[in-house]
Amino acid sequence: MKRLLEPELMEDESQVKAYAEADFEIPHNEFIERLQSFIDCPGFNGTALDLGCGPGDISFRFAKAFPLSKVHALDGSQTMLNYAKSALTADLAERISFMPGLLPDVTLPRPAYEIIFSNSLLHHLPDPRALWHSIKKYSRPGARIIVMDLLRPADIKDAQTMVNSYAASEPEILQRDFYHSLLAAFSMEEIKAQLAFAGLNLNVEQISDRHVFITGVIPD
Ligand SMILES: C[S@@+](CC[C@H](N)C(=O)[O-])C[C@H]1O[C@@H](n2cnc3c(N)ncnc32)[C@H](O)[C@@H]1O
């Protein structure tokens, strides 16, 4: 099935509210567990970069999992950032900075990061090079990269079956978003080709019927 783009930024108030209030406990917990096991450094005390942070759930989970860390969390949608900031508790406010910016043309507060992670951003990008270029530009030598995203199903029927299996109890607006996200996602082969083109030597693993997990270390 050919890729069908969805709107790049999530800016509509009702869409963002539904996303911010959705229960992502299982996939987001899995993201953090896999990230922890890949990084293998519970005492990490540097600054990590979260690309396409949305309402911030993954940034919060990262900051809690690494209590000495700081997080710079970026999104192109002010609506998303408003939700993220409103959920920021006083203790985390000292360690997480939410910031506006549209990849790839963004200037971040630091020239390079030791950890860069991103969940569910790639499929939003009309041109996936925006993510891979930004990762290359803002990685320190030795930086750990962790990216999770959806995979595009074989056809529209499979996409609908996944919505019915995994989101049947979610509000209509979330079901629709999930469906469109599946159609906008990349295949394993496309992601491997993107990475080869970008000159990024990352490991690409399919971890479920609909998720890909990408990890690697930027060479010194
Ligand atoms: C599906 S949400 C994922 C949010 C969050 N990472 C999570 O896992 O819950 C994708 C986010 O990427 C943002 N986004 C899309 N294109 C972007 C770009 N070029 N630069 C920055 N943010 C972008 C959208 O506004 C949206 O908030």
The ligand as a Gaussian input file, in Angstrom:
#p B3LYP/6-31G(d) Opt

LIG

0 1
 C        1.892000      11.417000      17.419000
 S        2.580000      12.791000      18.236000
 C        3.729000      11.975000      19.307000
 C        3.903000      12.739000      20.595000
 C        4.807000      12.090000      21.630000
 N        6.146000      11.856000      21.151000
 C        4.205000      10.823000      22.147000
 O        4.795000       9.758000      21.911000
 O        3.157000      10.855000      22.777000
 C        3.663000      13.529000      17.009000
 C        4.074000      14.953000      17.374000
 O        5.078000      15.415000      16.449000
 C        4.841000      16.791000      16.192000
 N        5.522000      17.133000      14.921000
 C        5.192000      16.742000      13.686000
 N        6.055000      17.225000      12.785000
 C        6.988000      17.940000      13.476000
 C        8.144000      18.679000      13.120000
 N        8.549000      18.788000      11.830000
 N        8.849000      19.298000      14.077000
 C        8.456000      19.215000      15.388000
 N        7.368000      18.535000      15.797000
 C        6.631000      17.891000      14.856000
 C        3.327000      16.902000      16.164000
 O        2.880000      18.221000      16.366000
 C        2.933000      15.955000      17.297000
 O        2.835000      16.629000      18.524000

